[in-house]
Amino acid sequence: MSATDMNEVERVVEAARDALTDEMVGRLTAAVGGGLTLIDQIDRAGLGKAIPAIAEMVNNGDLERVVQLARVYGSAQDALTDEMVGRLTEAVGGGLSLVDKVNRAGLEKAIPAIAEMVNNGDLERIVQLARVYGSAQDALTDEMVGRLAETIGEGLSLLDRFSRGGALRLVTILERLESTGALERTATVLPQLVDRLGMLEAMLQCVEEASNESRKAPPSSGGFGGIWSIMKDPDNQESLKFLISVGKKLRTKCPG
């Protein structure tokens, strides 16, 4: 370096020294001291080893994304009020408590079964059934509940009386009839018997009327003349023919 250059450097230094005030010198000294302290802390912490990783993050844009994530976190932190933080803390605490209860109860063993129910649609059907039950429960009034309870009580009382009145014996009899085939025959004949109840009732009524007329009629005189007078009556002849026909049918259907 020539003497001219040295003179110029000295003049620049002198000009800078004249331009610096005491305040500027103090700030410059504090900045230099802070920088040296920071360099010493970086050296002590071994952060020099992180410089290549930081350079790699700068090159591939990861550092920019980390900065953006920190900004989003900061914005969310600024937007959260004390009430929101309280609710969030309560929700997280409740979730952790629920996870602990599930773990203690061993409910993780039910997860495969629940997954199977979800796959085959059983869980959806259970939910629909619960909705139907809830709707029915909401639709029931106090009066309807009272009537339903009364009906159930009367049904239980009737069942108890039926049991006390020999229902078991009746069931035993029905089982015997079923084992012998009589119950099936009764079930087959019973409709026909019901259809002929009118005829049976008319026949019994005729027997009763004939009995009353016989009691009111004068006694028979007896002898062949009496029989002859009866046989001359056409109605008596038709009645006798009817009785003969009934007897023939009885002998055919019910042989001795």
Sequence and secondary structure as in RCSB ss.txt:
>XXXX:A:sequence
MSATDMNEVERVVEAARDALTDEMVGRLTAAVGGGLTLIDQIDRAGLGKAIPAIAEMVNNGDLERVVQLARVYGS
AQDALTDEMVGRLTEAVGGGLSLVDKVNRAGLEKAIPAIAEMVNNGDLERIVQLARVYGSAQDALTDEMVGRLAE
TIGEGLSLLDRFSRGGALRLVTILERLESTGALERTATVLPQLVDRLGMLEAMLQCVEEASNESRKAPPSSGGFG
GIWSIMKDPDNQESLKFLISVGKKLRTKCPG
>XXXX:A:secstr
  HHHHHHHHHHHHHHHHH  HHHHHHHHHHHHHHHHHHHHHHHHTGGGGHHHHHHHHHHTHHHHHHHHHHHHHH
HHHH  HHHHHHHHHHHHHHHHHHHHHHHHTGGGGHHHHHHHHHHTHHHHHHHHHHHHHHHHHH  HHHHHHHHH
HHHHHHHHHHHHHHTTHHHHHHHHHHHHHHTHHHHHHHHHHHHHHTHHHHHHHHHHHHHHHHHHHHS     HHH
HHHHHHTSHHHHHHHHHHHHHHHHHHHHS  
